[in-house]
Amino acid sequence: MESLSTSTLFIILGFLILLSAFFSSSETGMMSLNRYRLKHQAKSGNSSAKRVFDMLKRPDKLLGLILLGNNIVNILASAIATVIAIRFWGEGGIFAATLMLTVVVLIFAEVTPKTLAALYPEKIAFFAAPILKLLSSIFYPAVKLISFLANGLLRLVGVNSNTIDGDHLSREELRTVVNEAGAMIPRRHQKMLLSILDLENVTVDDIMVPRNEISGIDLSDDMDFIFEQVRNSVHTRLLVFNEEIDQVQGFLHARNFGRVLEMEEPTQEGILEYLDPIYYVPEGTPLHTQLMKFQKKRDRVGLVVDEYGDIEGLVTLDDILEEIVGDFTTEISTINKDIQKQEDNSYLVDGTITIRELNRTMKLELPLDGPKTLNGLITEYLETIPQSGTCLRLMGYPLEILQVKDNLVKSVRVMPHLYRANNQ
């Protein structure tokens, strides 16, 4: 270096600092890339994305190359800075050179380029990839040796770099990705995706029509009453039973009832000829499992039974689909007849409504890990069966018990507009 002029040494030093900045930004850019976006671009035929994706398959070699280059240029820069300092200040300039070079490298070769790469990782990585690919071929033996030694040390602590795959997302990570998608995914679509992820945590017990609310045809009734019942029904399938719901016979589809009417003398026995068999669903079945079972059996409705075979409620394919896409209307009184809006912005709510349905319909945040119905939640909170006229604030929501009958809370006034957090 003694033969080189000071100006030449300054030029070489500046070039080395630029190379250091290149390696630093390359490291941050490569490691900051969105792997899923990169994989999509590579599969779409983007050559730059494919080159980067291939390099990231072996991060040990990539990091070995970048750090090898960065250390070489930084050591050379330190040596040149020392020579320059000695020419200006003699032996006493060595410390000054170290101090000044540290500040220059820190600002111009570390913080600034790495910040830039963190903000624009894709541009930096795509630009650096072909250069790093060329350097990888030139320094292949050294990179191979560094990778071998590093992997050997990792194996000593029980880590195998060849078996670690960070491309798989957990359920909660996928939920975060959906929530952070922003305007890229419409809000309604985000809710649908999140609802699909929640199907595993929701069971048929949470969405079924309770036993006491199941509407059906009682064969002990006269035919005129049955005709009127079917004519006014909003359901395409009706449960048919004899005197009590435990003596179920099957499901009657509306189109099959038309065949009953074509009979010369329609009778209860004639109805039995056109019944579909009962499909029983064990209580506690997760919704994603039940959805697949409905699809496999090509069925749309089933009776939920407990471990003793007693009927607990009724679940339909439509109920599961509504968990995913939401209700098919925005008017609360249309969505659920158990909820009636009043002029004072309060709501009259049936006590047998499920907490999940109430939360979804009225956008409340009542707990789901306890009782299934509003009646059960109120009774658990008060630890007694309340009397009519009782007022309480449940999870911040003011409630008024309007009617209690047969030890059940039948009707409740809910005032969500007067919500107040418990800590307020």
RODO-2510 file (C-alpha; in nm, 4 decimals, decimal comma):
residues 424
     n   res          X          Y          Z
     1     m     0,0000     0,0000     0,0000
     2     e     0,3007     0,2309     0,0430
     3     s     0,3154     0,2760    -0,3354
     4     l    -0,0447     0,3969    -0,3548
     5     s    -0,1246     0,7634    -0,3235
     6     t    -0,3412     0,8888    -0,0412
     7     s    -0,6181     0,9903    -0,2820
     8     t    -0,6201     0,6381    -0,4288
     9     l    -0,6471     0,4912    -0,0811
    10     f    -0,9431     0,7189    -0,0074
    11     i    -1,1147     0,5998    -0,3271
    12     i    -1,0541     0,2347    -0,2369
    13     l    -1,1793     0,2991     0,1185
    14     g    -1,4986     0,4575    -0,0156
    15     f    -1,5508     0,1620    -0,2511
    16     l    -1,5045    -0,0852     0,0346
    17     i    -1,7595     0,1021     0,2447
    18     l    -2,0042     0,0804    -0,0463
    19     l    -1,9411    -0,2945    -0,0672
    20     s    -1,9992    -0,3230     0,3071
    21     a    -2,3267    -0,1357     0,2665
    22     f    -2,4224    -0,3735    -0,0163
    23     f    -2,3619    -0,6838     0,1948
    24     s    -2,5414    -0,5372     0,4971
    25     s    -2,8470    -0,4354     0,2955
    26     s    -2,8483    -0,7711     0,1164
    27     e    -2,8579    -0,9574     0,4456
    28     t    -3,1489    -0,7532     0,5828
    29     g    -3,3367    -0,7503     0,2517
    30     m    -3,3109    -1,1259     0,2035
    31     m    -3,4174    -1,2050     0,5604
    32     s    -3,7015    -0,9490     0,5628
    33     l    -3,8797    -1,0785     0,2539
    34     n    -4,2358    -1,2010     0,2767
    35     r    -4,1782    -1,5701     0,2037
    36     y    -4,5358    -1,6345     0,0918
    37     r    -4,5427    -1,3412    -0,1465
    38     l    -4,1999    -1,4493    -0,2763
    39     k    -4,3191    -1,8073    -0,3302
    40     h    -4,6243    -1,6796    -0,5200
    41     q    -4,4078    -1,4592    -0,7427
    42     a    -4,1677    -1,7471    -0,8097
    43     k    -4,4557    -1,9764    -0,9082
    44     s    -4,5903    -1,6997    -1,1341
    45     g    -4,2682    -1,7033    -1,3356
    46     n    -4,0817    -1,4057    -1,1914
    47     s    -3,7176    -1,4964    -1,2567
    48     s    -3,5799    -1,2620    -0,9883
    49     a    -3,8185    -1,4038    -0,7292
    50     k    -3,7267    -1,7584    -0,8303
    51     r    -3,3545    -1,6795    -0,7955
    52     v    -3,4030    -1,5328    -0,4480
    53     f    -3,6369    -1,8156    -0,3453
    54     d    -3,3773    -2,0760    -0,4446
    55     m    -3,1061    -1,8965    -0,2481
    56     l    -3,3247    -1,8788     0,0629
    57     k    -3,3700    -2,2554     0,0593
    58     r    -3,0202    -2,2720     0,2117
    59     p    -2,9989    -1,9711     0,4453
    60     d    -2,6798    -2,1093     0,6012
    61     k    -2,4924    -2,0773     0,2720
    62     l    -2,6486    -1,7394     0,1919
    63     l    -2,5597    -1,5909     0,5286
    64     g    -2,2139    -1,7471     0,5125
    65     l    -2,1484    -1,5774     0,1773
    66     i    -2,2814    -1,2370     0,2898
    67     l    -2,0928    -1,2378     0,6191
    68     l    -1,7745    -1,3598     0,4506
    69     g    -1,7891    -1,0722     0,2033
    70     n    -1,8838    -0,8205     0,4713
    71     n    -1,5997    -0,9207     0,7014
    72     i    -1,3416    -0,9175     0,4215
    73     v    -1,4312    -0,5656     0,3063
    74     n    -1,4542    -0,4343     0,6644
    75     i    -1,1105    -0,5729     0,7530
    76     l    -0,9605    -0,4284     0,4337
    77     a    -1,1290    -0,0953     0,5067
    78     s    -0,9819    -0,0976     0,8575
    79     a    -0,6325    -0,1671     0,7221
    80     i    -0,6547     0,1118     0,4621
    81     a    -0,7964     0,3580     0,7159
    82     t    -0,5025     0,2775     0,9448
    83     v    -0,2498     0,3447     0,6646
    84     i    -0,4170     0,6773     0,5844
    85     a    -0,4205     0,7800     0,9499
    86     i    -0,0508     0,6970     0,9940
    87     r     0,0361     0,9110     0,6911
    88     f    -0,1451     1,2083     0,8443
    89     w    -0,0803     1,1705     1,2189
    90     g     0,1817     0,9025     1,2586
    91     e     0,1462     0,6151     1,5042
    92     g    -0,0915     0,8198     1,7171
    93     g    -0,3484     0,8224     1,4360
    94     i    -0,4293     0,4522     1,4694
    95     f    -0,6819     0,5132     1,7482
    96     a    -0,8348     0,8066     1,5588
    97     a    -0,8674     0,5913     1,2465
    98     t    -1,0448     0,3174     1,4430
    99     l    -1,2870     0,5657     1,5985
   100     m    -1,3694     0,7478     1,2748
   101     l    -1,4017     0,4286     1,0692
   102     t    -1,6393     0,2826     1,3321
   103     v    -1,8668     0,5864     1,3026
   104     v    -1,8547     0,5814     0,9199
   105     v    -1,9221     0,2065     0,8946
   106     l    -2,1988     0,2244     1,1544
   107     i    -2,3838     0,5049     0,9740
   108     f    -2,3094     0,4445     0,6059
   109     a    -2,2516     0,0682     0,5940
   110     e    -2,4852    -0,0641     0,8638
   111     v    -2,7749     0,1463     0,9952
   112     t    -2,8652     0,3362     0,6774
   113     p    -2,8490     0,0464     0,4268
   114     k    -3,0180    -0,1965     0,6652
   115     t    -3,2984     0,0487     0,7350
   116     l    -3,3440     0,1005     0,3614
   117     a    -3,3492    -0,2767     0,3059
   118     a    -3,6032    -0,3263     0,5857
   119     l    -3,8321    -0,0723     0,4180
   120     y    -3,7857    -0,2070     0,0638
   121     p    -3,6717    -0,5691     0,1043
   122     e    -3,8012    -0,6874    -0,2305
   123     k    -3,6172    -0,4268    -0,4379
   124     i    -3,2910    -0,4763    -0,2488
   125     a    -3,3079    -0,8572    -0,2574
   126     f    -3,3937    -0,8763    -0,6292
   127     f    -3,1086    -0,6370    -0,7102
   128     a    -2,8540    -0,8204    -0,4931
   129     a    -2,9483    -1,1767    -0,5930
   130     p    -2,7542    -1,2045    -0,9247
   131     i    -2,4431    -1,0456    -0,7690
   132     l    -2,4588    -1,2805    -0,4718
   133     k    -2,5133    -1,5722    -0,7070
   134     l    -2,1921    -1,4816    -0,8938
   135     l    -1,9969    -1,4359    -0,5692
   136     s    -2,1316    -1,7688    -0,4454
   137     s    -1,9690    -1,9419    -0,7414
   138     i    -1,6372    -1,7577    -0,6932
   139     f    -1,6129    -1,8237    -0,3192
   140     y    -1,7835    -2,1646    -0,3259
   141     p    -1,5091    -2,3554    -0,1353
   142     a    -1,4952    -2,0963     0,1437
   143     v    -1,8751    -2,0742     0,1691
   144     k    -1,9011    -2,4531     0,1741
   145     l    -1,6470    -2,4735     0,4573
   146     i    -1,8187    -2,2007     0,6600
   147     s    -2,1563    -2,3700     0,6137
   148     f    -2,0130    -2,7068     0,7188
   149     l    -1,8547    -2,5681     1,0356
   150     a    -2,1644    -2,3654     1,1299
   151     n    -2,3987    -2,6631     1,0796
   152     g    -2,1612    -2,8781     1,2825
   153     l    -2,1856    -2,6388     1,5749
   154     l    -2,5650    -2,6325     1,5434
   155     r    -2,5810    -3,0115     1,5522
   156     l    -2,3837    -3,0075     1,8759
   157     v    -2,6715    -2,8179     2,0401
   158     g    -2,9359    -3,0406     1,8811
   159     v    -3,0352    -2,8243     1,5839
   160     n    -3,0523    -2,9659     1,2326
   161     s    -3,0758    -2,6878     0,9746
   162     n    -3,1937    -2,9342     0,7098
   163     t    -3,5110    -3,0298     0,8974
   164     i    -3,6349    -2,6885     1,0064
   165     d    -3,9147    -2,5575     0,7883
   166     g    -4,0509    -2,2145     0,8738
   167     d    -4,2959    -2,1989     0,5844
   168     h    -4,5865    -2,3550     0,7738
   169     l    -4,8283    -2,1258     0,9542
   170     s    -5,0101    -2,2149     1,2720
   171     r    -5,3809    -2,1400     1,3034
   172     e    -5,3177    -1,8266     1,5077
   173     e    -5,0468    -1,7082     1,2669
   174     l    -5,2852    -1,7551     0,9756
   175     r    -5,5470    -1,5581     1,1649
   176     t    -5,2959    -1,2743     1,2082
   177     v    -5,2133    -1,2816     0,8359
   178     v    -5,5833    -1,2483     0,7499
   179     n    -5,6329    -0,9637     0,9982
   180     e    -5,3263    -0,7785     0,8710
   181     a    -5,4232    -0,8123     0,5048
   182     g    -5,5944    -0,4739     0,5222
   183     a    -5,7536    -0,3516     0,2015
   184     m    -5,6072    -0,6456     0,0060
   185     i    -5,8944    -0,8613     0,1355
   186     p    -6,2428    -0,7060     0,1765
   187     r    -6,3587    -0,6915     0,5378
   188     r    -6,6490    -0,9283     0,4729
   189     h    -6,4129    -1,1837     0,3174
   190     q    -6,1811    -1,1515     0,6176
   191     k    -6,4702    -1,2355     0,8492
   192     m    -6,5567    -1,5394     0,6390
   193     l    -6,1982    -1,6663     0,6461
   194     l    -6,1759    -1,6159     1,0219
   195     s    -6,5087    -1,7941     1,0662
   196     i    -6,3739    -2,0933     0,8750
   197     l    -6,0749    -2,1023     1,1111
   198     d    -6,3161    -2,0945     1,4060
   199     l    -6,5206    -2,3931     1,2898
   200     e    -6,2921    -2,6280     1,4796
   201     n    -6,3584    -2,4432     1,8056
   202     v    -6,7380    -2,4366     1,7673
   203     t    -6,9569    -2,7418     1,8162
   204     v    -7,3073    -2,8311     1,7032
   205     d    -7,4250    -2,7606     2,0596
   206     d    -7,3455    -2,3917     2,0053
   207     i    -7,5644    -2,3442     1,6974
   208     m    -7,8358    -2,6107     1,7221
   209     v    -8,2052    -2,5327     1,7610
   210     p    -8,2839    -2,6411     2,1202
   211     r    -8,5180    -2,9336     2,1694
   212     n    -8,8012    -2,7193     2,3036
   213     e    -8,7916    -2,4952     1,9935
   214     i    -8,8001    -2,7687     1,7288
   215     s    -9,1116    -2,7382     1,5142
   216     g    -9,2497    -3,0550     1,3632
   217     i    -9,5523    -3,2620     1,2682
   218     d    -9,7248    -3,4590     1,5413
   219     l    -9,8960    -3,7595     1,3836
   220     s   -10,1500    -3,7615     1,6650
   221     d   -10,2940    -3,4343     1,5297
   222     d   -10,5752    -3,4405     1,2732
   223     m   -10,4906    -3,3980     0,9052
   224     d   -10,6506    -3,0533     0,8744
   225     f   -10,4187    -2,9197     1,1452
   226     i   -10,1194    -3,0888     0,9803
   227     f   -10,2126    -2,9369     0,6409
   228     e   -10,2311    -2,5903     0,7958
   229     q    -9,9020    -2,6425     0,9800
   230     v    -9,7153    -2,7436     0,6647
   231     r    -9,8731    -2,4619     0,4643
   232     n    -9,7523    -2,1985     0,7118
   233     s    -9,4102    -2,3497     0,7758
   234     v    -9,1002    -2,1583     0,6675
   235     h    -8,8923    -2,4777     0,6609
   236     t    -8,8500    -2,7153     0,3687
   237     r    -8,8044    -3,0123     0,6057
   238     l    -9,0201    -3,0854     0,9073
   239     l    -8,9538    -3,3369     1,1805
   240     v    -9,2303    -3,5954     1,2106
   241     f    -9,2959    -3,7547     1,5497
   242     n    -9,5716    -3,9360     1,7335
   243     e    -9,7065    -3,7478     2,0370
   244     e    -9,3629    -3,6570     2,1744
   245     i    -9,0384    -3,5631     2,0083
   246     d    -8,8518    -3,8664     2,1434
   247     q    -9,0693    -4,0851     1,9196
   248     v    -8,9354    -3,9443     1,5942
   249     q    -9,0330    -4,1063     1,2642
   250     g    -8,8306    -3,9089     1,0108
   251     f    -8,8140    -3,5836     0,8172
   252     l    -9,0836    -3,4799     0,5711
   253     h    -8,9662    -3,2710     0,2755
   254     a    -9,2096    -3,0144     0,1395
   255     r    -9,1997    -3,1692    -0,2084
   256     n    -9,2964    -3,5086    -0,0656
   257     f    -9,5882    -3,3542     0,1182
   258     g    -9,7257    -3,2594    -0,2220
   259     r    -9,7391    -3,6307    -0,3014
   260     v    -9,9353    -3,6892     0,0160
   261     l   -10,1897    -3,4342    -0,0985
   262     e   -10,2278    -3,6202    -0,4288
   263     m   -10,3511    -3,9275    -0,2445
   264     e   -10,7254    -3,9955    -0,2613
   265     e   -10,7504    -3,9911     0,1181
   266     p   -10,4422    -3,8329     0,2762
   267     t   -10,3715    -3,9913     0,6148
   268     q   -10,1029    -3,9942     0,8781
   269     e    -9,9997    -4,3377     0,7521
   270     g    -9,9560    -4,1906     0,4052
   271     i    -9,7120    -3,9345     0,5476
   272     l    -9,4961    -4,2154     0,6845
   273     e    -9,4411    -4,3493     0,3312
   274     y    -9,2581    -4,0343     0,2230
   275     l    -9,0332    -3,9719     0,5212
   276     d    -8,6559    -3,9357     0,4932
   277     p    -8,4532    -4,1275     0,7542
   278     i    -8,3239    -3,9519     1,0643
   279     y    -7,9572    -3,8564     1,0711
   280     y    -7,8238    -3,8401     1,4265
   281     v    -7,5361    -3,6147     1,5283
   282     p    -7,3418    -3,6758     1,8528
   283     e    -7,3307    -3,3742     2,0819
   284     g    -6,9980    -3,1933     2,0916
   285     t    -6,9218    -3,2568     1,7235
   286     p    -6,7036    -2,9713     1,5873
   287     l    -6,8642    -2,7771     1,3053
   288     h    -6,5848    -2,8472     1,0556
   289     t    -6,6344    -3,2207     1,1148
   290     q    -7,0115    -3,1962     1,0827
   291     l    -6,9815    -2,9914     0,7651
   292     m    -6,7756    -3,2682     0,6034
   293     k    -7,0230    -3,5309     0,7256
   294     f    -7,3154    -3,3421     0,5747
   295     q    -7,1214    -3,3195     0,2492
   296     k    -7,0292    -3,6894     0,2530
   297     k    -7,3810    -3,8098     0,3357
   298     r    -7,5447    -3,5523     0,1066
   299     d    -7,7698    -3,4529     0,3952
   300     r    -7,8739    -3,1124     0,5257
   301     v    -8,0307    -3,1691     0,8668
   302     g    -7,9686    -3,3866     1,1700
   303     l    -8,0820    -3,4383     1,5282
   304     v    -7,8236    -3,3773     1,8002
   305     v    -7,8269    -3,6509     2,0659
   306     d    -7,6388    -3,6871     2,3932
   307     e    -7,4467    -3,9896     2,5185
   308     y    -7,7717    -4,1548     2,6306
   309     g    -7,9385    -4,1113     2,2919
   310     d    -8,1749    -3,8381     2,4098
   311     i    -8,2522    -3,5640     2,1580
   312     e    -8,0879    -3,2320     2,2489
   313     g    -8,1649    -3,0235     1,9430
   314     l    -8,1565    -2,9922     1,5660
   315     v    -7,8707    -2,8734     1,3448
   316     t    -7,8841    -2,7898     0,9750
   317     l    -7,6344    -2,7225     0,7004
   318     d    -7,7723    -2,3693     0,6759
   319     d    -7,6801    -2,3079     1,0408
   320     i    -7,3185    -2,4060     0,9707
   321     l    -7,3018    -2,1940     0,6551
   322     e    -7,4314    -1,8940     0,8477
   323     e    -7,1407    -1,9376     1,0876
   324     i    -6,9116    -1,8827     0,7872
   325     v    -7,0860    -1,6224     0,5718
   326     g    -7,3006    -1,4603     0,8405
   327     d    -7,6729    -1,4003     0,8379
   328     f    -7,8415    -1,3323     0,5077
   329     t    -7,9941    -1,0028     0,6181
   330     t    -7,8862    -0,6997     0,8210
   331     e    -8,2174    -0,6292     0,9958
   332     i    -8,1987    -0,7748     1,3464
   333     s    -8,5710    -0,8483     1,3728
   334     t    -8,5475    -1,0385     1,0441
   335     i    -8,2315    -1,2232     1,1375
   336     n    -8,3745    -1,3609     1,4605
   337     k    -8,7321    -1,3564     1,5853
   338     d    -8,5994    -1,3949     1,9404
   339     i    -8,4639    -1,0392     1,9268
   340     q    -8,7022    -0,7445     1,8854
   341     k    -8,5766    -0,3874     1,8720
   342     q    -8,7742    -0,1278     2,0698
   343     e    -8,8208     0,2437     2,0092
   344     d    -8,5882     0,3331     2,2983
   345     n    -8,3006     0,1402     2,1309
   346     s    -8,3326    -0,1463     2,3766
   347     y    -8,4025    -0,5040     2,2663
   348     l    -8,6489    -0,7641     2,3908
   349     v    -8,4623    -1,0933     2,3869
   350     d    -8,5881    -1,4474     2,4401
   351     g    -8,4045    -1,6012     2,7360
   352     t    -8,3494    -1,9296     2,5509
   353     i    -8,1395    -1,7685     2,2758
   354     t    -7,7837    -1,8965     2,2611
   355     i    -7,5039    -1,6641     2,3692
   356     r    -7,3257    -1,7210     2,0408
   357     e    -7,6312    -1,6175     1,8396
   358     l    -7,6866    -1,3142     2,0607
   359     n    -7,3245    -1,2015     2,0259
   360     r    -7,3263    -1,2463     1,6501
   361     t    -7,6608    -1,0748     1,5935
   362     m    -7,6210    -0,7791     1,8303
   363     k    -7,2378    -0,7499     1,8165
   364     l    -7,2048    -0,8136     2,1895
   365     e    -6,9074    -0,9662     2,3697
   366     l    -7,0643    -1,1993     2,6236
   367     p    -6,8476    -1,4964     2,7331
   368     l    -6,8771    -1,8178     2,5299
   369     d    -6,6892    -2,0526     2,7607
   370     g    -6,9741    -2,1028     3,0081
   371     p    -7,3512    -2,1486     2,9744
   372     k    -7,4880    -2,1777     2,6222
   373     t    -7,8016    -1,9646     2,6638
   374     l    -7,8801    -1,6182     2,7982
   375     n    -8,0995    -1,7770     3,0666
   376     g    -7,8096    -1,9947     3,1802
   377     l    -7,5648    -1,7034     3,1823
   378     i    -7,7966    -1,4866     3,3938
   379     t    -7,8694    -1,7699     3,6372
   380     e    -7,4998    -1,8494     3,6747
   381     y    -7,4143    -1,4832     3,7325
   382     l    -7,6847    -1,4314     3,9967
   383     e    -7,6394    -1,7817     4,1444
   384     t    -8,0166    -1,8002     4,1830
   385     i    -8,3302    -1,7987     3,9708
   386     p    -8,4189    -1,4291     3,9376
   387     q    -8,7594    -1,2710     3,9763
   388     s    -8,9335    -1,0593     3,7155
   389     g    -8,8190    -0,6983     3,7372
   390     t    -8,4651    -0,7839     3,8457
   391     c    -8,2035    -0,5528     3,6903
   392     l    -7,8347    -0,6277     3,6546
   393     r    -7,5283    -0,5279     3,4604
   394     l    -7,3800    -0,8362     3,2935
   395     m    -7,0291    -0,7944     3,1467
   396     g    -7,1035    -0,4228     3,1181
   397     y    -7,4448    -0,4636     2,9486
   398     p    -7,7567    -0,3480     3,1436
   399     l    -8,0277    -0,6171     3,1530
   400     e    -8,3798    -0,6221     3,2920
   401     i    -8,5579    -0,9525     3,3596
   402     l    -8,9096    -0,9141     3,2190
   403     q    -9,0562    -1,2630     3,2567
   404     v    -8,9642    -1,5756     3,4514
   405     k    -9,1699    -1,8910     3,4012
   406     d    -9,1134    -2,2540     3,4993
   407     n    -8,7794    -2,1609     3,6606
   408     l    -8,6568    -2,0173     3,3284
   409     v    -8,5837    -1,6602     3,2273
   410     k    -8,8243    -1,6218     2,9379
   411     s    -8,7794    -1,2579     2,8368
   412     v    -8,5025    -1,0033     2,8928
   413     r    -8,4611    -0,6393     2,7998
   414     v    -8,1059    -0,5729     2,6782
   415     m    -7,9749    -0,2155     2,6566
   416     p    -7,6460    -0,2296     2,4603
   417     h    -7,6470     0,1487     2,4063
   418     l    -7,5892     0,1893     2,7817
   419     y    -7,2875    -0,0413     2,7863
   420     r    -7,0199     0,0457     3,0388
   421     a    -6,6997    -0,1484     3,0947
   422     n    -6,6764    -0,3154     3,4345
   423     n    -6,3676    -0,1121     3,5295
   424     q    -6,5344     0,2199     3,4597
***
